[in-house]
Amino acid sequence: MRRVGLGALFFAWLYGVPFLFVVGLVRRVSSPYVPTHTAARAFGATTETLLTTALLLNLALPIAGALLARLARDAYWTRHFAWSPAGVVLIFLVVALAGSLATGPLFSWTPPVGLGAG
């Protein structure tokens, strides 16, 4: 059971965090039709929540996995989580690159109201 939990934690970080980033970045660069300012703010808040959650999970999941693998004395998952800091840095660099290529800020952005606005 220990290996299953550590594996789920590892693969949640490996595949779940990039998925959240992709969804957040797609929402960030899309231009959805929102009829009201309140709906635009809600869309922007959801997008910001996705990106912030992905950033926090990118840092927290590998640290938690490494600590739990060490506490469980599981050499297999300890080796896997030992390489995860490189993945954390790589994901942060990719997000930073995407942020530098974006036309606006990735965080704290509210989409324009109405079709074709902005």
MIRO-515271 format. One record per residue (C-alpha): residue in one letter; x, y, z. Coordinates in nm, 4 decimals. Example, Ala and Ser with C-alpha at 12.3 -4.5 7.8 and 13.67 -1.06 7.14 Angstrom:
2
site code = a&x = 1.2300&y = -0.4500&z = 0.7800
site code = s&x = 1.3670&y = -0.1060&z = 0.7140
This chain:
118
site code = m&x = 0.0000&y = 0.0000&z = 0.0000
site code = r&x = 0.2917&y = 0.2293&z = 0.0736
site code = r&x = 0.4271&y = 0.2009&z = -0.2800
site code = v&x = 0.0875&y = 0.2709&z = -0.4322
site code = g&x = 0.0490&y = 0.5920&z = -0.2302
site code = l&x = 0.3975&y = 0.7145&z = -0.3142
site code = g&x = 0.3446&y = 0.6248&z = -0.6790
site code = a&x = 0.0159&y = 0.8148&z = -0.6870
site code = l&x = 0.1883&y = 1.1155&z = -0.5319
site code = f&x = 0.4735&y = 1.0993&z = -0.7828
site code = f&x = 0.2510&y = 1.0638&z = -1.0883
site code = a&x = 0.0108&y = 1.3317&z = -0.9605
site code = w&x = 0.3095&y = 1.5658&z = -0.9616
site code = l&x = 0.4536&y = 1.4375&z = -1.2891
site code = y&x = 0.1307&y = 1.4568&z = -1.4907
site code = g&x = -0.1189&y = 1.6529&z = -1.2806
site code = v&x = 0.0857&y = 1.9688&z = -1.2313
site code = p&x = 0.1694&y = 2.0149&z = -1.6016
site code = f&x = -0.1973&y = 1.9485&z = -1.6831
site code = l&x = -0.3048&y = 2.2277&z = -1.4463
site code = f&x = -0.0469&y = 2.4590&z = -1.6027
site code = v&x = -0.1657&y = 2.3812&z = -1.9556
site code = v&x = -0.5305&y = 2.4344&z = -1.8629
site code = g&x = -0.4454&y = 2.7595&z = -1.6844
site code = l&x = -0.2319&y = 2.8885&z = -1.9701
site code = v&x = -0.4948&y = 2.7974&z = -2.2315
site code = r&x = -0.7581&y = 2.9789&z = -2.0279
site code = r&x = -0.5198&y = 3.2713&z = -1.9852
site code = v&x = -0.4592&y = 3.3238&z = -2.3562
site code = s&x = -0.8155&y = 3.2448&z = -2.4683
site code = s&x = -1.0654&y = 3.5192&z = -2.5338
site code = p&x = -1.3944&y = 3.3817&z = -2.4019
site code = y&x = -1.7259&y = 3.5535&z = -2.4489
site code = v&x = -1.8414&y = 3.6729&z = -2.1101
site code = p&x = -2.1535&y = 3.8917&z = -2.1022
site code = t&x = -2.0855&y = 4.0785&z = -1.7773
site code = h&x = -1.7964&y = 4.2228&z = -1.5844
site code = t&x = -1.8746&y = 3.9857&z = -1.2963
site code = a&x = -1.8469&y = 3.6837&z = -1.5255
site code = a&x = -1.5171&y = 3.8151&z = -1.6615
site code = r&x = -1.3820&y = 3.8566&z = -1.3086
site code = a&x = -1.4968&y = 3.5033&z = -1.2187
site code = f&x = -1.3268&y = 3.3619&z = -1.5285
site code = g&x = -1.0048&y = 3.5472&z = -1.4437
site code = a&x = -1.0212&y = 3.4369&z = -1.0796
site code = t&x = -1.0635&y = 3.0721&z = -1.1798
site code = t&x = -0.7704&y = 3.0972&z = -1.4195
site code = e&x = -0.5520&y = 3.2561&z = -1.1530
site code = t&x = -0.6540&y = 2.9860&z = -0.9045
site code = l&x = -0.5523&y = 2.7129&z = -1.1508
site code = l&x = -0.2108&y = 2.8694&z = -1.2130
site code = t&x = -0.1451&y = 2.9407&z = -0.8441
site code = t&x = -0.2494&y = 2.5882&z = -0.7445
site code = a&x = -0.0190&y = 2.4404&z = -1.0077
site code = l&x = 0.2742&y = 2.6500&z = -0.8819
site code = l&x = 0.2138&y = 2.5488&z = -0.5204
site code = l&x = 0.1632&y = 2.1801&z = -0.6022
site code = n&x = 0.4771&y = 2.1838&z = -0.8165
site code = l&x = 0.6733&y = 2.2739&z = -0.5064
site code = a&x = 0.4782&y = 2.0851&z = -0.2389
site code = l&x = 0.4226&y = 1.7410&z = -0.3949
site code = p&x = 0.7902&y = 1.6525&z = -0.4572
site code = i&x = 0.8901&y = 1.7713&z = -0.1094
site code = a&x = 0.6090&y = 1.5732&z = 0.0537
site code = g&x = 0.6905&y = 1.2678&z = -0.1579
site code = a&x = 1.0596&y = 1.2806&z = -0.0716
site code = l&x = 0.9833&y = 1.3128&z = 0.2989
site code = l&x = 0.7265&y = 1.0324&z = 0.2958
site code = a&x = 0.9530&y = 0.8019&z = 0.0940
site code = r&x = 1.2371&y = 0.8643&z = 0.3365
site code = l&x = 1.0119&y = 0.8066&z = 0.6386
site code = a&x = 0.8841&y = 0.4835&z = 0.4820
site code = r&x = 1.2442&y = 0.3804&z = 0.4027
site code = d&x = 1.1408&y = 0.3005&z = 0.0475
site code = a&x = 1.4578&y = 0.3162&z = -0.1621
site code = y&x = 1.2722&y = 0.2868&z = -0.4926
site code = w&x = 1.0597&y = 0.5994&z = -0.4436
site code = t&x = 1.3364&y = 0.7829&z = -0.2620
site code = r&x = 1.5421&y = 0.7546&z = -0.5820
site code = h&x = 1.2495&y = 0.8786&z = -0.7903
site code = f&x = 1.1824&y = 1.1747&z = -0.5643
site code = a&x = 1.5552&y = 1.2538&z = -0.5426
site code = w&x = 1.5402&y = 1.3647&z = -0.9073
site code = s&x = 1.2196&y = 1.5637&z = -0.8646
site code = p&x = 1.3919&y = 1.8973&z = -0.7763
site code = a&x = 1.5270&y = 1.9021&z = -1.1321
site code = g&x = 1.1717&y = 1.8573&z = -1.2597
site code = v&x = 1.0461&y = 2.1326&z = -1.0300
site code = v&x = 1.3052&y = 2.3734&z = -1.1697
site code = l&x = 1.2272&y = 2.2646&z = -1.5262
site code = i&x = 0.8540&y = 2.3247&z = -1.4798
site code = f&x = 0.9195&y = 2.6659&z = -1.3213
site code = l&x = 1.1458&y = 2.7575&z = -1.6153
site code = v&x = 0.8832&y = 2.6532&z = -1.8696
site code = v&x = 0.6191&y = 2.8622&z = -1.6915
site code = a&x = 0.8594&y = 3.1577&z = -1.6735
site code = l&x = 0.9259&y = 3.1221&z = -2.0460
site code = a&x = 0.5532&y = 3.1087&z = -2.1188
site code = g&x = 0.5078&y = 3.4166&z = -1.9021
site code = s&x = 0.7759&y = 3.6075&z = -2.0896
site code = l&x = 0.6150&y = 3.5183&z = -2.4235
site code = a&x = 0.2666&y = 3.6193&z = -2.3094
site code = t&x = 0.1259&y = 3.9522&z = -2.4185
site code = g&x = 0.0043&y = 4.0298&z = -2.0674
site code = p&x = 0.0656&y = 3.9161&z = -1.7107
site code = l&x = -0.0161&y = 3.5536&z = -1.6302
site code = f&x = -0.1592&y = 3.6391&z = -1.2893
site code = s&x = -0.4123&y = 3.9015&z = -1.1741
site code = w&x = -0.5705&y = 3.9463&z = -1.5168
site code = t&x = -0.9380&y = 3.9993&z = -1.5929
site code = p&x = -1.0573&y = 3.9221&z = -1.9462
site code = p&x = -1.2400&y = 4.1974&z = -2.1369
site code = v&x = -1.6183&y = 4.2069&z = -2.1273
site code = g&x = -1.8105&y = 4.1291&z = -2.4445
site code = l&x = -1.7239&y = 3.9729&z = -2.7763
site code = g&x = -1.4273&y = 4.1336&z = -2.9484
site code = a&x = -1.3600&y = 4.3770&z = -2.6643
site code = g&x = -1.0078&y = 4.4784&z = -2.5953
